[in-house]
Every structure is written in structure tokens, then in C-alpha cells.
Amino acid sequence: MTALPTSHRAEPHPWGALGLRPDLRIIAAMIPPGSRVLDLGCGNGELLAYLVEQRQVMGRGVELSEEGVLACVRRGLSVRQGNLNEGLADYPDASFDYVILSQTLPFLNDPTRILAEMLRVGKRAIVSFPNWGYWRYRLQLFITGCMPETADLPHRWYDAPRMQAFTITDFARFCRAVGITIHEAVYLAHGRRVSIWKFNNLTATTAVFLLSRQ
């Protein structure tokens, strides 16, 4: 099992952040006020709106669904419709300080490409994803013989789009293999921080990583 240090950064608790999903609160706390931010797969714009309103970032977003784009436009956000599997060719190098990808990585056809693109257009990247190495998911697979649905991403194996399950250890090894540096790692179990960092792959349901190129 790969052990990574758990971040002890104090997370601010402005009232505006309390309604955000736990991993989104962690992501918001990683981004300094006034940063240039690109949110990929931004959904209804919940995180992006918070960052723009409460942390005064210059925010942009990319979302595949028309419903999500319309929701973002209603919030007054600058969001375009796009497929992340096609890359980020429209954006020049280092045009953002942070590029965010929350709970979307398992659905991408080529994670290596999209992470390389994120770290091309942004100085740093932040990703969050569900951890299928969590002990209850392992036990469920052992007992039932069926792939579990994660607490933070209830998605069945046959639902569209198809999803690739992976663990915290898988991702850490991937980063080493492709030359990505992990600057900060935060682990959550059902929305609460995991403090036993040596066993994060067993005890965490969700992980948030702050990344850069080596």
C-alpha cells in the first residue's frame, strides 16, 4: 500500500462553503483568493460560483451536459459546453493557476492525456475521486461478488457513461509513472477527514490531490 501524507492545512469555514459537497469544500480551501481557475466537468456550477463569489477568482468552466451549462449561465458564470475526452486545445499554456477535475476522472477515456492537458493549461491541478480501495467496498466485493457502488459516486457498472474503478494507491503509482508531483493529499471517509494516513487506501472513501508537473 502506498502511504501519502495527509494535509493538515486548516480549512476556512465561511458560511457559503457549508452547502458544498465535502470534497468541493477541500478543493475550495486549496485555492487562494484571486486565482485564475478552470473547472472541468463543472456540473451546475456550484463550486465555481462559490469560488467566484467568496474567493474572488477569475473562473471559467467546461461542462458536457446542456442542462449543466444552462444552470451555470443562470448563475452568471462563464462556462462553455465541451467534451473533456477531446482535450483542452482551445486554451493556451499556463493560462490558469488551478485546473479542477472533481469526481470526473473515472469517466474519462484517457486520464493520462487529460491530466497532461490540465497541467499544460494550469500551473497546478486539483482532482477528487472515489476510492474503490475502501475496506467496506472490498468486503462487499468479497461477500457478494458484485462491484460496489461508492458512497460519493453511486454509479452502477453498466450505467452510461462507463466508469473505470481505481484506488488511491493506483492513482499514486500512476502519478509516479507519468512524472506528476503530488503536493497535497486529503482523504475523506463519508465527508470527514481520515487521520490514520498509513491506511488511507483502506479507510478513505474519497481522495483530493493537488498536483503539478515534476
N, C-alpha and C positions, 0 to 999 in steps of 0.2 A: 504494500500500500504506500502511496506517495503522500508524504506529510508536507503540508504547506502552512506557513504562519497565518494565524487568524488576525485580522486587523483589530486594533484596539482604539481606533480613531473614534472620538466622541461624536455621535451623530446629533445634529441640531434637531429640535423638535418644534418647529413653527407649526401653528395650528393648521396651516394649509397643507402640510405633509401628512397629517394623520389619516386622511382618507385614501392615501396611495397604498397600493399593494406593497407588502414588506420589502420585496427586492427592489421596487422602484424607490422606496424611501432611502435604501442604502445607496443606490445609484445617484440620487439627488444630492446626498451628502458628500459624494466624491467629487462633485463638480463645483469649482469656485465661482462666485458671482462674476458676471460679466464675460463668461467664456463664450466661445463660438461652438455651438453644439448641433450635431446632426443625429436625429433619432430615426433609426431604420426599423421598419415594421412598427410604426408608432401607434397603430390602432386608432382609438378615438381621440388621441392627443392628450390624454390625462397627464402623463409625465411631462410632456413638452410644455403644456400650458402652465404647470406648476413652476417649471424652470424659468419660463419667460416672465411670469408674474411675480414670483417670490425671490428669484435669484438673478433677475435681470440679464439672462443670457440672450445672445443672438441665436435664436433657434430656428432650425429647418427640419422637415420631416419627409420621409418616404413611406408610403403605405400602399399595399396592393389592392385592398378592397375599396370599392367605390363608396360603400357605406362609411368606412373609416375616414376616407378623405373628406367626405361631406361633413362628418362630425367635427373634424379638425377645422374646416373652413368656418363652421358656425362658431367655433371658439376664437376665430380671428387669427389662426395660425397659418404659417407659410408651409404648406405641405403639398407635395406632388404625388401623383399615382405612378407607381413603378414596381417592377418585379426584381427583387434582390438577386435572384439567380442570374440576371443579366449583367450584374456588376454595377459599378458606380462611375462609368466613363464620363458622365456629364460634369463631374466635379474635379477641379484641378488639385494637384498635390498640396498637402498641408493647408487646405482651406478651412479646416476646423480644428479646434483644440481637443474636442472629445467627440467620438462617434459611438453611439449606443446601439446595442442589439439585445433586447430583453425578451427572453423566452421564445426566441425565433430560430436559434441555431440548429435545433434538431430537425427542422423542416427544410433546410437548405440542401440542395443537391451537391454543392461543392464548398464545404466550410473553409478549406484552405484558401480558395480564391476570395471569398467574401471577407475573411479576416485580413488577408493581404491588402485588399482594397480599402478596408476600414483604416488600416494603419498607413496607407498611402495618402488618403484624403484628410486624415486626422492625426494629430500628434500622439494621442492615446485613444485606446478603445476600451469600452466597458461592455462586458457581456454577462448575462444571467441565464441560467438554465436549470431544469430539474435534474436531480441526481438519482439515477436508477441504481446506484450502489447502496442506497439507504437500506438499513437492515430489515425493515418490515417488507420492503419490496422483494428483497432476496428470499425472505421466508415465504411470502405469498407465492413466488415463482416455484419454490421448492415444494410447497404443500399442494398447490393447485395445478402446477404445470402450465399455468397461463401467464402471459405477460401482464404485469400490474399496470394500473393507471396511477400516475403520480398525483399527489395531493394538490400541487400547484399548477399542474397541466393535465387535467382529466381528458385524455385523448386516447381513443382505442386504436389498436394497431391497424385496423382496416379503414379508419376514417381518412378522408381527404383533407388536406394534403398528407401523404405518408410521412411518418416520422421515424427517425433513427435514434434509438435509445443509446445513451452513453453515460459514463460516470465521471466523477471528479478526477479520479486517477487517470482515466482515459484522456481527459482534456489536458491535464498537467503534462502527461507524456507527449501528447500532440504538440503542445507549445514548445517543449524542448526540441522536438524533432524538426520543427519548421523555423526555429530561431525567434520565437516570441518570448519576451520577458514578462513575467508576472510580477507586478509591483505591489499589488494588494489583493488579498483574497478574504472574502467574508462568507461565512457559512451560516445557513439558517435551517432550523427544524420547525416546520409549521409556523413560520413567521417570527421565530425567536432565534437569537444568535446562539450558535453552538460554541461552547467554551472548551470542550475536550478536543483540541486541534489535532492530536495524533490519530484520532479515529474519525476525522471529518467525513471520510468516504462511507462510513457506516452510520453516522449519526445525523448527517445533514440531508434535508430534502431538497434544498436549493442552494446554489452557489452563485456568487457575484465576483467577477475578476476584473481588475484594472490592468491593462496590457499596453506594451509598447514594443517596437522593434528592437532587437539586440544591436 
